């Protein structure tokens, strides 16, 4: 098996929506998401909306690698959909590796959670996965060379943490991690 230099990439988009146009934006977001899911390398997107009277939305988009993300961003399909939202919302983009999105709110001046809170949430994510790996995967790899056995843990855990577990735990613990009044909930698109 050949080594590859590609790794999953995450982009965070902040959308400032004109007051009173939230429903139009949410309908547009559903359509854009449907088009994006058919694009090569798309690994999912999460749509979030700021709570309260704020008119800010976020999209966390995951692609298989930077090249495929760049193709989507430069695509005619996306350009057409971005043209449809002009006058409704303004877009801002932040590229990340995925790790910093676990505990930061893009485009916000909200202080990050304390290191102790980040450690607790990360422990809650890693411990059950490590337990499952020790119970079910490690026994199957006992005959493998040590470097290959050691590679099993990060190869399985890092994508699971980045794409599924940490985003879910960050949402579940958001009121504890962030000051009251700054938490976020999923927008209508629910992706």
N, C-alpha and C positions, 0 to 999 in steps of 0.2 A: 504494500500500500504506500503510495507516494505521499510525502509530507506536503501540507498546504499552508500557505501564508494567510489564508482568509480566515476571518472570524466574524461572528455576528456583530452587527452594529445597531445602535439605537439612536434615534433622533427625536428630540422633543420640540414640538411646535406649540407656541402660545398664540392664542387667537383672541384679539380684543374685538368684541362684537358690539355693534351699535345698539344702544338701548332700544328695546321694543322689537328687535330683529332676531331674538334668540330662537324662536320657532323656525324661522327661515334658515338660520345657521344649522340647527340640528337636523333638518331635512336634508340640507346640502351635505352635512357630515356623513349621514347614512349613505348617500349616493357615492361620495368620494371613497368611503371605506369599501363599499361593494366593488368598485373598480379596482382599488388597490389590492384586494384579496386575490384577484386573478392575475396579478403581476408577478413574474418570476422572482423568487427569492423572498417574497413577503412572508413574514413569520408572525404577523399579528399586530394589532394596534389597540391601545387603551385610550378611551376618551374620558376626560374628566372635566367637571365644571366647578368653578369656585362657588362656594355657598354664599347665601345672603343676596344682597342687592348688586353684587359685582357682576360684570359682563365679560368675564374672562374664562376661556376654555383652554384645555391642554390636550394634545395628542402625543402619546408616546408610541413611536413606530419602530418595529423591529424588522430588520432584513438580514438575510443570510450573510451578506458581506457588503463592504463599502461600494464595490462596483455595481451591484444590483440596486442598492439604495440610490446611487447616483443616476442610474438609468431611469428609475421611477421618477426621481425629482426632475429630470430633464425630459420626461416623456411628453408627447403631445396630449395623451389622455389626462395627465395631471394638470398640464397647462390649461386645458379646456375647463376643467373643474375649478381651478384657481380663478379663472376669468369670471366664472359664474358667481363667486362670492365677493367680488369687488363691490364696494358700496354697502356690504353687510358686515364684513369683518376684515381685520388687518392681521397678517401672519408674521410671526417672529420665530426663528429657528435656533436651536441649540443642539450641537452634536455631543454625544456622550459615549462612553464605553459600556454603559449600563449600570456599573457599580454606583456611581454618584446619584443616579435616579432612585436608588433605594431609599434615601433619606432626605433628599432635597426637593424643594418645590420650585420648578423652573419659573423664572421671571418674577419671583417673589423675593421680598427682603425679609422673609421669615427666618429667624435664626435656626440653625440646624438643631436637632435634638442633642441632648447631652451624650457624651461618649458612653456613659453607663447604660442609657436607654438603648443606644445603638447596639451595644454588646448583648443586652438581654434579648432584643428582637432577633439578632443574628444567631444567637445560641438557640432560640426557639425554632429557627429555621434549619440549622445545621444538625442539631442533635438527632431529631427523628430520622433524617435522611441517613446519617452515619449509622444509626442503629439498624435501619433496614438493610443498608449495604453490608454491614457486618453479619447480619443474620442470613441474608439470601445470596449476596454476590461473592463475598470473601471465600466461603467454602468452595465455590466453583472455580476459584482462581488459585488455589493453593499450589498447584503444580506449575504455575507460570513463573517465569523469572521475576525477581524482585522489582526491577524497573518497570516492567509491564503491569505487575500487580499494583504498584504505587501510582501508576498513571490512571488506573481505573477510577479511583476516587475523584480526582479533579475533572476528568472527562465527563463523568456522570453528574457530579454535583454542581459544577459551575453553571452549565446551561439551565438546569432545573431551578437553581436559586435565582438566577438573573431573569429568566423568562416567566416563571410561575410563582414560586414560593415567596420571595422577597416583595414583589409588588402586592401580592395578596396580604401578607402580614403588615406591610406598611399601611395599607388601607384599613385593615382590621384594627390596628393600634394607633391610627392617626390622631385621635383625640388625646391620647397619652403622649405621643411623640411631639406634637405641635401645640403651641398655645391655643387656648379656646378662642373661637372666632376665626381661625385660620385654616380649619380643616377643609377637606375637599370630598366631594361625593361624585359618583359616576353621573355623566350626562345622559340624556335620553338615548344616544346611540349605543351605550352600554358595551362598547367594544374595548 
